[in-house]
Amino acid sequence: MGGIFGVASKSDCVMDLFFGIDYHSHLGTRRGGMTVYSRSSGFNRVIHNIENSPFRTKFDKDVAEMEGNLGIGCISDNEPQPLLVRSHLGNFAITTVGKINNIEALVEKCFKDGHTHFLEMSGGSVNPTEVTAALINQKDSIVEGIRYAQEMIEGSMTLLLMTGEGIYAARDRYGRTPLVIGKKEDACCASFESHAYINLGYSLYKELGPGEVCFMTSEEVKTLVEANDKMKICSFLWVYYGYPTSCYEGRNVEEMRYECGRLMAQRDDIKDIDLVAGVPDSGIAHAIGYSNESHIQYGRPFIKYTPTWPRSFMPQIQADRNLIAKMKLIPIASLIKGKSLLLIDDSIVRGTQLRDTTEYLYNSGARAVHIRPACPPIMYGCPYLNFSRSTSDMDLITRRVIKKREGENDINMLETYSDPDTPEYNAMVEEIRKELNFTSLRFNRLDDMLQAIGLDSDKICTYCFNGKK
């Protein structure tokens, strides 16, 4: 995943840019970058690896040496950015968040259209932000180029592009990721997360619609391309990715999670539960909503050690992620020993970490561990966002179980297994329960999750749950 932030200010923008980017740190742990522009010194860019140290500590010295009235930056879980580009459209900086599924075809097209080379990253891949810039440069203006890139990219691409005159802000064609504009007396900002500018004194000016392109200066925001009618915003922004203080399309993440937990409790008829708990951090609000509705005590049988593990994302190597997931959580024996626990997590992807967490609770003396994921079973890898590091749908525990049951016919049975009212669905859930050693397992229903979000279901992407585009 990743997050982007930009500022156009009458005065120096560096501190606003620094804090605005830092407020996106929950969205990635690999690289951070910021670029500023001033008329006296031009573009100044800094990129750091943040895998072993958070954004704030890596960039605090750079901030003192940077100055400018315009700036963009990002937290990235993938490629280094922002990039600085010199082309027939002029000099600009660009940062993006999204995913390009047809990147190889686009690279070849750029070669045929006269683009001479791309810088190859480690592993042989090409930076998606560089490809996006190359597509923009195929046209005679930046606006035409952005529209062209959005049309050509299969997946999604939200971006900020900064020239010496201002910042172009463009939301992806179907609005799968958010982009909002904040405004105060002497500055405007563009942000993935709506909470990132609140403490900086900005208030909400507008939320860009799907495919909308704006041009932002310190004084005004002009819409250059109107929004599309069709939107498919990612449902996982509320379930997992989004920070509790953020809002998407007017719906707050924390409120959605409370409601999601409440609706889960209404459908659940489980007895003999001593404590409802959420897996820190994204499961906590779901658990509180469940507890309030069910009148079963809420508690924290383990606590995340935030002084050294404040962020939720993990390293690239699975074994390291498993170890860190264990090291983060410290048990409270008196709330676990002899207790029947109902544990809510945001989702089950591979199941590895939740299985280990459950074993952790058993080993700490839990009598039973009942698992309630806050979303439906994930059946498909996301083709639109870098949702996880899985390279194959068969990394998903659901797909492995279905493959085991159906053999080569598994692909034809996915719709049936996605339906919570079928025997096949129930059999899949029971097989997952056994494999992960849960006392009981019950996934949230898609209709309840959508009700908790509270938007028109046609505007929400649920591809990973039901395969519907």
SULDALIN-V264093 format. One record per backbone hydrogen bond with DSSP energy under -1.0 kcal/mol. CO is the residue of the C=O (numbers start at 1). NH is the residue of the N-H. Records with the same first field share a line. If there is no record, write none. Layout:
CO=NH ; NH
This chain:
1=77
3=75
4=192
5=73
6=190
7=71
8=188
13=17
14=18
15=19
16=20
17=21
18=22
19=23
21=24
22=25
24=27
30=50
31=76
32=48
33=74
34=46
35=72
36=44
37=69 ; 70
38=42
42=38
44=36
46=34
48=32
54=58
55=59
59=63
62=65
68=13
69=9
70=37
71=7
72=35
73=5
74=33
75=3
76=31
83=94
85=92
87=90
90=87
92=85
93=162
94=83
95=160
97=158
99=156
102=106
103=107
104=108
105=109
106=110
107=111
108=112
109=113
110=115
111=114
121=124
125=121
127=131
128=132
129=133
130=134
131=135
132=136
133=137
135=138
136=139
141=145
142=146
143=147
144=148
145=149
146=150
147=151
148=152
149=153
154=101
156=99
158=97
159=170
160=95
161=168
162=93
166=163
167=216
168=161
169=214
170=159
172=175 ; 211
174=232
176=234
179=208
180=191
181=205 ; 206
182=189
183=203
184=187
186=10
187=184
188=8
189=182
190=6
191=180
197=202
198=201
203=183
206=181
209=212
210=228
212=171
213=224 ; 225
214=169
215=222
216=167
220=217
222=215
225=213
233=461
234=237
235=238 ; 239
236=240 ; 241
237=242
243=246
244=254
246=253
248=251
251=248
252=256
253=257
254=258
255=259
256=260
257=261
258=262
259=263
260=264
261=265
262=266
263=267
275=342
276=299
277=344
279=283
281=284
283=287
284=288
285=289
286=290
287=291
288=292
289=293
290=294
291=295
297=276
301=332
303=330
304=306
305=309
317=321
318=322
319=323
320=324
321=325
322=326
323=327
324=328
328=305
330=303
332=335
333=336 ; 337
336=339
339=367 ; 368
340=274 ; 275
341=370
342=277
343=372
344=279
345=374
349=397
351=355
352=356
353=357
354=358
355=359
356=360
357=361
358=362
359=363
361=366
362=365
365=338
368=341
369=439
370=343
371=442
373=444
385=387
392=395
393=396
396=400
397=401
398=402
399=403
400=404
401=405
402=406
403=407
406=409
407=410
409=412
410=413
413=417
414=418
416=419
419=422
422=426
423=427
424=428
425=429
426=430
427=431
428=432
429=433
430=434
431=435
432=436
433=438
440=371
445=449
446=450
447=451
448=452
449=453
450=454
456=459
457=460
459=233
461=235
462=465 ; 466
463=467
464=379 ; 380
